[in-house]
Amino acid sequence: MEDENQVKARALVERLLSVPEQAAEFIDDNVSSALPPGSTIVEFGPHGTAYWTKTLEIKAIQASGAPLKYFLKVNHTDAGGQVLEGESASLEAIHRLLPDFVPRPIAQGSYASDPDVHFLLMEFLDLRGDVPDVDSLPAKLAEMHLKGSSPNGKFGFHLHTGPAFLQGEYGQSITWSSSWEALFTSMYIPVFHWEQSMHGKDDEMQTLFKSMIEKVIPRLLRPLETGKNKIRPCLLHGDLWDGNTGTDASTETPLIFDPASFYGHNEYDLAPWNLPRHKIYRPYIREYQRHFERADPKEDYEDRLLLYRQ
């Protein structure tokens, strides 16, 4: 039988997933006003699939007659709006650094007709139906990591960029920290509490969690900040599994999207590539290492990837 916390957690998920159908049946004034002056929307409709949002393609014509295409994401609730705000800020940070690596964000806000419905408007990019090549994506990601330095030298981000269900009472924090170990721990704890809320408390898991916080995380991350091994915070995508990658159909260059960015250890972005079920797997990690060397101590590298998989 579910306890009170499980009921609350499942109700939260259901609420986040129940984006009103009518929110994707028209283009709100706050969305259309973000288009270039004189533009006319000629067509819009569902495009792609997403778990937490409704997604649409918008076709428009500028006053000059030039065609335009946009991609629109729509969700609801305060937590959903914060997710889109974080995604927009993430796209902006990556786009400033590497404008050909992500879609350009155009506008983010709430519907004029319903303040509980939120949107993110970005340029529409035509994608090829497969993951980027192993000789292109790792090199581009390494370039982003090498160029994307923290604006204040710290780990973190200026706002929350994680999942909607980890906001509010679960309190995941991605605020600025001078310590990677401290930031990672503050991100890890709410994930555990969320899992406990969804699946029920388990004494063995509680014991393992205590060991993770007190032993495993310090053992693997503290050496990264000791003496000559001190790592530099890099701009991360934050959720780089193969479903958040693509190949530009016109340029054949790699693309990433749906970021939940922050400044952290570059190896964090490689963790999803360590899962056999993903299309982007170990060969991509090996190629990445040609462009960005493993952090010291190198003998902990594989264990760090396991930790970052959370």
Secondary structure, 3 states (H helix, E strand, C coil): CCCHHHHHHHHHHHHHHCCCHHHHCCCCHHHHCCCCCCCEEEEEEECCCCCCCEEEEEEEECCCCCEEEEEEEEEECHHHHHHHHHHHHHHHHHHHHCCCCCCCEEEEEECCCCCCEEEEEEECCCEECCCCCCCCHHHHHHHHHHHCECCCCCEECCCCCCCHHHCHHHCCCCCCECCHHHHHHHHHHHHHHHHHHHHCCCHHHHHHHHHHHHHHHHHHHHHHHCHHHCCCCEECCCCCCHHHEEEECCCCCEEECCCCCCEECHHHHHHHHHCCCCCCCHHHHHHHHCCCCCCCCHHHHHHHHHHHCC
